[in-house]
Amino acid sequence: RDELNEVIARYIGHEIKRIGYMTSDDIIPAKFMEFLHTSFGKVEVVDASDILSDLRYEKSENEFKCMEQADIIACAAVRAMLAVVRPGIRESEVAAVGDFTVKSLGGTGFGFDTIVNSGDRCKTVIGPASNKVIEEGEIVQIGCSPSFEGYKGVCRRSFVMGKRSELQKAYFDCMNEAYRRAEQEIYHVCQGNLPSNRIDLAARNYFASQEIGGHNMKQFHFYSTCHGTGLTECLEPMVITPDKEEPYGENVGIMLDLGCYGYPNTEIAGGCVEDAYIKRGRTAVKCSDMPVDVQELVGRGM
């Protein structure tokens, strides 16, 4: 049986002087990296991951169609989970409804395990469902990221199981307003080809102006407001930070991922609003029909 280096050398057909790897070097197994460096004599091994990253960043119209379909499925799955949730049901039971909906509509896999967290389990950002029973009065976050033909969609929302307390009302008013401000800035940034950090700052600066129960809310907005999407749910260019002034590419996928986590009172331990957007040229389009606040959809049945 031929060794792998012999098969590769025979396929190339001439002396190999330079090898480029297209996967990030923090993911490539050390054994394979050693193989590249030692199996072809004196060769130059270089990081060429930017080639694949660039190809994945700028999307074709067919890729956009797959992403839009994945987002339609994601929204349907979240609506189904909202419809069946009630006090006394387990997180895993709610997640099962979401997973069934995804598969029923042609979804094939997930960008993350379907999220259903309640109570103090909402302190985690993308925690999968557990066997915990959802109780009356608890904050709950749910999310789904189905694949369609390999491309990821998303929908994440939070709500209260039952009537909101005054603290919970203040929390949702704050988080939802931060999301709306960031959403408006997406449209402005894309239309004007403006620095991408304006989106993050729109939410971050708003949180900095808000206080709930003696706590400034900026400290609970602890990750980027936007990230890329495509073949993965979030590991695509580009992640938006407060200092990143680089404009968006021409035709790209964007996920507005607005989370507010870590508040010390379990009533509002954490929550999120996340939707996908598509940027074609200077126009951004939201790929979701979900209201920002979904409280009225909770427990209404299928």
N, C-alpha and C positions, 0 to 999 in steps of 0.2 A: 504494500500500500504506500503510495507516495505521501511524503510529508507536505504539510500545507505550504511551506515556503517554496517547495519545488513546483507545486501546482501554480502558485502565483507567478513565479519566475517564468514558467513555460507559457502562461497566458500573456504576460507582458511581452516576451519575445526578445528583449534586449536588456542590457545592463540597467539595473535600477539604481538611480543616483539620489532620488528624493521621494519620500513618502509623506503624504499628508493625511492626517486623521480628521474626520469631520464630526466626531462626537466630543463633547467637552471632556477634557482630561481628568476631571474629578469623577467621571462616570465610567471611563474605560478601565477594565480590570488590569491590575498591575502586571499580571502574567502576560496579557496580550500586548501591553505597552513594551514589555521586555522583548517579546517576540519581534516587534517592529524594529527595535534597535539592534538586535543581535543576529537576525536570521538572513540578512541580505548583504553581509559584508559592511563596508564603510558607506553608509547611506546617511543622508540628512533627513531627520524626522521632524516635521513641522506641524503646528496647529493650524488646520484649515477649516475649523468649525464655523468660521464666519461665513464661508460659502453657503453651507446648508442653512445657517441661521438667516441669512439674507433671503434665500429662496423661500423659506418658510414665512418670513415676515410679510413680504409683498404677496398679496393673494390674487388669484385669478377669479373670474366670475363664477366658474364652476365650484371653486372652493367656497365662495360666499354662499352659494345655493345650499351646499351641504351644511354649513354653519347655521344658516337661517332655519333649516329644517330641524337641526339639533336643538335650537332654541325654542322652536314651536313645541317640540316634545318635552323639553324641560319645563316649560310653563304649564303644560297639561298635567305633568306629573305632580308639580307643586299644587296646582288647583285640586287634584284628586286627594292629596294628603291633607290639605286644608279642609276639604269637605268631610273627611271621616274622623278627624281628630276630636277627642272628647276626654273628659276626666276619667281616669281609670284604664285607659288604653296604654299599651306599652309602646315605647319609642320604636321598637323593632316592628311592631304591627303596622304603624304608620308608614315606616320606610318600605315595608313590603308592598303597600299600595302604590307608592311611587315607583318602585322597581317594576311592578307588574304593568303599570301604565307605560313606562319606557319601552319595555319589550313588546307590548301590544301595538305600539305605534311605530315599530321598526327600529328602535334604538338598539345599538350593538356595543355594549360596554359603557364604561363610566370614566369621567375625568377625575372623580373622587367618589368614595363610597357615599351613598345617599345619607344626608345629614338629618338627624332628628335628635336634638338635645333639649333638655328641659331642666328648669331650676338651676342649680349651681353647675350643672354640666354645660351650661351655655358659656362658661368661662373659656372654653376651647373654641378655636376658629373653625376647624373643619372636622370636628369629632363625629365619627360614625354613630349610628343608632345603637343603643344598648337595650337591655331588658328592663330598664327602669320604667316604672309606671308614671305617667304624666298626671300631675295633681292640679286641682282647681287653684287658680291664682298664680301659677308659675309662668315665667317667661319661657317661650319655646322658640327655637330657631330650626328651620328646615331648609334643605337645599338639594338640588339634583343637577348633575352634569352628564347628560347622556352623550354618546357618540352617534353620529350618523355618517356612514362611509368613512369613518376614521376621524372626523372633525367634531369638535366638542361644542356643546351648548351649555348654558347655565341659567339657573334661576334660584335665588336664595332670598328668603324672607323671614321675618320674626313677628311674633304676636304674643298675646297673653291668653292662657287657657281660662277663659271666663272674663269677668269685668276687670278693667285696668284700675289699679290703685292710682292715687295722685302722683306718686313717685314714678310709676310706669308711664303715666300720661306725659309727664315732663320729659322722660327719657325718649319716648317715641317721637314726640314733637321735635326734639333736638336732633335726633338721628335722621329723621325723614327730611328735615329742612337742610341738613348738611348734604344729604344725597341730592336733593333738588338743585342746590347751588352748584354742586360738582357737575351734575348733568347739564345744566345750562352752559357751564364753562366748556364742556366737551364740544358743544355746537359752535361756540365762539372760537375756540382754539382751532378746530378743523376748518372753519370757514375762512379764518384769517391767517392760517399757517403760523400760529403763534406758539411760543414756548409751551411745552407740554406740562411743565410744573404748575402752570396756572390752575389746572384741574385739581391737583392735590391741595394747593394752597387755598382754593375756594372753600373746601371742606375744613381743612386744618385751621384756617383763620376764624371760621365761624365757630368751631368747637372751642377755640381759645377765648371767645367772647361769651361763652355760656357756662353757667355754674348750676349744679344740681346738688342740693343737700350739702353745701359747703365745699364741693369738689369741682375744680375747674375741669371741663370735659375734654380739653386737648390731650391730657395724659392718657385717655382711654382710646384715642384714635391712634393706634400704634403700628399700622402698616400702610403701605402704599394705597392710594385711592384708586389707581388704575393699573392694569397689567394687560399684556398681550394675550392672544388666544389663537387657536387653530388646531393643530394636531394634539396639543395638550390643552388643559384647562387654564393653566397660568404660566407655564414655563416657556413662554414665547416673548420675543421682543415686542414692545418694550415696557419695562416697569417704570412707572412714573414716581419720581421722588421730589421733595421740595426744592432741590437744587438743580434738577435736570431740565435744562432749557432747550434741549433738542426737539425740534418739531416732529410730528408724526410723519411716517412715510405716506406714499400716495394712496395705496389701496390696502388697508390693514384692518385687523380685528382688534377690538378694544373691549375689555370687561371693566365696567365701573363697579368696584368692589368696596363698598362703604361699610366698614365694621367699627363697632364701639364696644370694647371688651375690657373686663377687669374691674368694673365698679364694685366696691366692697360690699354693697348690699345685694344679697342674692336675688331680690325682686327684679333687678336689672343687671344681672351678672354679665350679660353680653348679648349682642344681636347684630344683625346685618341687613343690608339691602344690596343685592348684586344682580346686574343685568348685562347683557352683551350688546355691543354697538358695532356697526360696520361703517368704515370710512371709505367712501368712494370719491377720490379727488378731494374736493373741498367740502363735501357733504357727509354728515354723520347721520345715521339712521339707527334708532333703537329697535332691537329685535325681540321685543317683549310687549305683551298686552296686559301685563299684571299691574295692578295699582301699586303704588309705593307702599301704602299702608293696607294690609290685607285683613285687618281685624274683622271686618264685616263678612268675610268669607269663611270664617272659622266655624266648623261643625254644622254647616248647612246641608250636608248630605249630597249624594251624587245626583 
